[in-house]
Each structure stands twice: as structure tokens, then as C-alpha cells.
Amino acid sequence: MKKKSIIAVYVVILLIALRLVTEMPYMLWYNHGNDLYNKGDYTEAISAYDIALDLFPTKYKECKIRINMALAMLKKITPDYDINTRLEVLNIAREVLTDDGCAGKEDDNGHSKEAEKLKKDIDREIERLEQFTNSNGQNGTDKPNNTEQNGKDKNTQEKQSQEKLDKLEEIQKQGIVDRRKELDSLLELNNSTIFYEGKNW
């Protein structure tokens, strides 16, 4: 009986070790990306998330990585970006979310609610920018521009754009809080093996 118990313990330890070994590479890059993101180094964070995606994460973790990667791309959008550049970044971030079904490409049937929520916010911003572009194009061809009105329209659009960025930042902050809670609970469960101890890389 004692021998069977010892064998069972060894099997459990072996399974845990095997799981940690297979998960460790992408978890390290995922945590490294989060660290870079929190420092405001969004370009390097995107690179780290990209490496994590190449290391075969689990389906659930893949969506977390994709969400963080898309948020890092959105954080790079600054008020001095022109509309076409903003649209390009938004479309790339959307593509990151819809790859491998984290969010649905044509519907809302992705397997991550967080990814779907972020995709919807991105879609609304894309639609708003496209409408703004179309209305400006029509103004330019159909009727003369009124300078004062255009100034007010531009201020309104800038204000709406800033509100959108603030909202995306809010979502991103909540996502970071949620992911930190997740990581903390994972570390509590696996207190013998810590993936990331908060050291500088």
C-alpha cells in the first residue's frame, strides 16, 4: 500500500513537472511582455507577445496573449497619428484578436469574451473613423468648406477620439488587473515553481 502511494505521488509530481516544462517558455515571454507593457515599452511588449504565441500556448492563454498584444498596439496610437494610420493599427489589432478564433472574424462567436469585447470597441472606432473620412471626402467634393464649422467638427472628432482612447485604456487597465489576479492565483497553486518573480529582464 505504501509503495502504491509513493508511486502515485511520483506520478503526480512528474505530471506537474511535465506541465510546467511545456508551459514555461510561453509563460516567460507572456510575463516579460506584461512587464514591458507596464513600463510603457509597447513595441518590445508586442515582440515578446509574438514570441509567446510561437511557443504553443494553451487555447485559453493564447487569447490572453492576443488581447494584451492588441492592447499594446492600441496604446501606440497617439493624437498625432493621422486617420489612415489609426485605421491601419486598429485593423491589425482586430486581426490579432480574430486569429485562431479568440474573437470571431465575421460574428461574435469567438471563444474569449474579453477578446470579443475588445473587438467590438475596435470595430466601433473603425466605423467612426471611416464615417469621418467619408463625410470629409463628401464635404470636399459636394459643397464648399466652412472654416469655422470645420474647426468645430475637428474639435468634436478629436474629443470623441480621445474619449475612445480613454475607454480603451480603461479596458486595458481592467484587463491587466484581471490577468494579475489570474497570475497570482496560478503562482499560489504552483508555489514550488514560480514562472516570473518580478525581476528586471
C-alpha positions as CSV (number, residue, x, y, z in Angstrom):
1,M,0.0,0.0,0.0
2,K,2.8,2.3,1.0
3,K,4.6,1.6,-2.3
4,K,1.5,2.4,-4.3
5,S,1.1,5.8,-2.5
6,I,4.7,6.7,-3.2
7,I,4.3,5.8,-6.9
8,A,1.1,7.9,-7.1
9,V,3.0,10.8,-5.5
10,Y,5.8,10.4,-8.1
11,V,3.4,10.3,-10.9
12,V,1.6,13.4,-9.8
13,I,5.0,15.2,-9.4
14,L,6.0,14.0,-12.8
15,L,2.8,15.3,-14.4
16,I,3.1,18.7,-12.7
17,A,6.8,19.0,-13.8
18,L,5.9,18.0,-17.3
19,R,3.1,20.6,-17.4
20,L,5.5,23.3,-16.1
21,V,8.2,22.4,-18.6
22,T,5.8,22.6,-21.5
23,E,4.2,25.8,-20.3
24,M,7.2,27.6,-19.0
25,P,8.6,29.0,-22.3
26,Y,5.5,30.9,-23.4
27,M,4.6,31.9,-19.8
28,L,8.1,33.5,-19.5
29,W,7.6,35.6,-22.7
30,Y,4.0,36.4,-21.8
31,N,5.1,37.7,-18.4
32,H,8.0,39.5,-19.9
33,G,5.6,41.2,-22.4
34,N,3.4,42.3,-19.5
35,D,6.4,43.7,-17.7
36,L,7.4,45.7,-20.8
37,Y,3.8,46.8,-21.3
38,N,3.6,48.1,-17.7
39,K,6.8,50.1,-18.3
40,G,5.3,51.7,-21.5
41,D,7.6,49.9,-23.9
42,Y,4.7,48.8,-26.2
43,T,6.9,47.9,-29.2
44,E,9.0,45.5,-27.2
45,A,5.9,44.1,-25.4
46,I,4.4,43.3,-28.8
47,S,7.6,41.4,-29.8
48,A,7.5,39.4,-26.6
49,Y,3.8,38.5,-27.0
50,D,4.6,37.5,-30.6
51,I,7.3,35.1,-29.4
52,A,5.0,33.7,-26.7
53,L,2.4,32.9,-29.4
54,D,5.0,31.0,-31.4
55,L,5.7,28.7,-28.3
56,F,2.3,26.9,-28.5
57,P,0.4,28.3,-25.6
58,T,-2.8,26.7,-24.4
59,K,-6.0,27.9,-26.1
60,Y,-7.0,29.9,-23.0
61,K,-3.6,31.6,-22.6
62,E,-3.3,32.2,-26.3
63,C,-6.3,34.5,-26.1
64,K,-4.8,36.4,-23.1
65,I,-1.6,36.9,-25.1
66,R,-3.6,38.1,-28.1
67,I,-5.6,40.5,-26.0
68,N,-2.5,42.0,-24.5
69,M,-0.8,42.2,-27.8
70,A,-3.8,44.1,-29.4
71,L,-3.9,46.5,-26.4
72,A,-0.2,47.2,-26.8
73,M,-0.9,48.1,-30.4
74,L,-3.7,50.4,-29.4
75,K,-1.6,52.1,-26.8
76,K,0.8,53.1,-29.5
77,I,-1.9,55.2,-31.2
78,T,-1.2,58.9,-30.3
79,P,-3.2,62.0,-31.2
80,D,-0.7,62.9,-33.9
81,Y,-1.5,59.7,-35.9
82,D,-3.5,60.5,-39.0
83,I,-6.7,58.7,-39.6
84,N,-5.3,56.3,-42.1
85,T,-2.6,55.2,-39.7
86,R,-5.1,54.9,-36.9
87,L,-7.3,52.7,-39.1
88,E,-4.3,50.6,-40.1
89,V,-3.3,49.9,-36.5
90,L,-6.9,49.2,-35.5
91,N,-7.3,46.7,-38.3
92,I,-4.1,44.9,-37.4
93,A,-5.1,44.8,-33.7
94,R,-8.5,43.3,-34.8
95,E,-6.7,40.7,-36.9
96,V,-4.6,39.7,-33.9
97,L,-7.8,39.1,-31.9
98,T,-9.6,37.1,-34.6
99,D,-6.7,34.8,-35.4
100,D,-7.3,31.3,-34.2
101,G,-10.9,32.3,-33.1
102,C,-10.3,34.2,-29.9
103,A,-12.8,36.7,-31.4
104,G,-15.0,35.9,-34.3
105,K,-13.9,37.4,-37.7
106,E,-17.5,37.8,-39.0
107,D,-19.6,37.1,-35.9
108,D,-19.4,37.3,-32.1
109,N,-18.7,33.6,-31.6
110,G,-15.1,33.7,-30.6
111,H,-14.1,31.6,-27.6
112,S,-13.0,34.6,-25.4
113,K,-15.5,37.1,-24.1
114,E,-12.7,39.6,-23.4
115,A,-11.4,39.3,-26.9
116,E,-15.0,39.8,-28.3
117,K,-15.5,42.9,-26.1
118,L,-12.2,44.5,-27.3
119,K,-13.0,43.6,-30.9
120,K,-16.4,45.4,-30.6
121,D,-14.7,48.5,-29.3
122,I,-12.2,48.4,-32.1
123,D,-15.0,47.9,-34.7
124,R,-16.9,50.9,-33.3
125,E,-13.8,53.1,-33.6
126,I,-13.0,51.8,-37.1
127,E,-16.6,52.6,-38.1
128,R,-16.4,56.1,-36.6
129,L,-13.1,56.9,-38.3
130,E,-14.4,55.6,-41.7
131,Q,-17.6,57.7,-41.3
132,F,-15.5,60.8,-40.5
133,T,-13.3,60.1,-43.5
134,N,-16.3,59.6,-45.8
135,S,-18.0,62.8,-44.6
136,N,-14.9,64.8,-45.1
137,G,-14.5,63.5,-48.6
138,Q,-18.1,64.4,-49.4
139,N,-17.7,67.9,-48.0
140,G,-14.7,68.4,-50.2
141,T,-16.5,67.5,-53.4
142,D,-20.1,68.4,-52.9
143,K,-20.0,71.8,-51.1
144,P,-17.5,74.4,-50.1
145,N,-15.9,74.0,-46.6
146,N,-16.9,76.4,-43.8
147,T,-13.6,77.0,-41.9
148,E,-15.3,77.8,-38.6
149,Q,-17.6,74.7,-38.8
150,N,-14.7,72.5,-39.8
151,G,-12.7,73.7,-36.8
152,K,-15.7,72.8,-34.5
153,D,-16.1,69.4,-36.3
154,K,-12.4,68.7,-35.9
155,N,-12.5,69.6,-32.1
156,T,-15.6,67.3,-31.7
157,Q,-13.9,64.5,-33.5
158,E,-10.7,64.9,-31.5
159,K,-12.7,64.9,-28.3
160,Q,-14.6,61.8,-29.3
161,S,-11.3,60.1,-30.4
162,Q,-9.7,60.9,-27.0
163,E,-12.8,59.5,-25.2
164,K,-12.4,56.3,-27.2
165,L,-8.7,56.1,-26.3
166,D,-9.6,56.7,-22.7
167,K,-12.2,54.0,-22.8
168,L,-9.7,51.5,-24.4
169,E,-7.2,52.5,-21.7
170,E,-9.8,51.7,-19.0
171,I,-10.5,48.3,-20.6
172,Q,-6.8,47.7,-20.8
173,K,-6.2,48.6,-17.1
174,Q,-9.0,46.3,-16.1
175,G,-7.6,43.5,-18.2
176,I,-4.2,43.9,-16.5
177,V,-5.8,43.7,-13.1
178,D,-7.7,40.6,-14.1
179,R,-4.6,39.0,-15.6
180,R,-2.5,39.9,-12.5
181,K,-5.2,38.2,-10.3
182,E,-5.0,35.1,-12.6
183,L,-1.2,35.0,-12.4
184,D,-1.3,35.4,-8.6
185,S,-3.7,32.5,-8.2
186,L,-1.6,30.4,-10.6
187,L,1.5,31.2,-8.5
188,E,-0.3,30.3,-5.3
189,L,-1.3,26.9,-6.8
190,N,2.3,26.3,-8.0
191,N,4.2,27.9,-5.2
192,S,7.0,25.5,-5.6
193,T,7.7,26.8,-9.2
194,I,7.4,30.4,-10.0
195,F,7.3,31.5,-13.6
196,Y,8.0,35.1,-13.0
197,E,9.3,36.7,-9.9
198,G,9.2,40.4,-10.9
199,K,12.9,40.6,-11.7
200,N,14.2,43.0,-14.3
201,W,15.0,41.3,-17.6
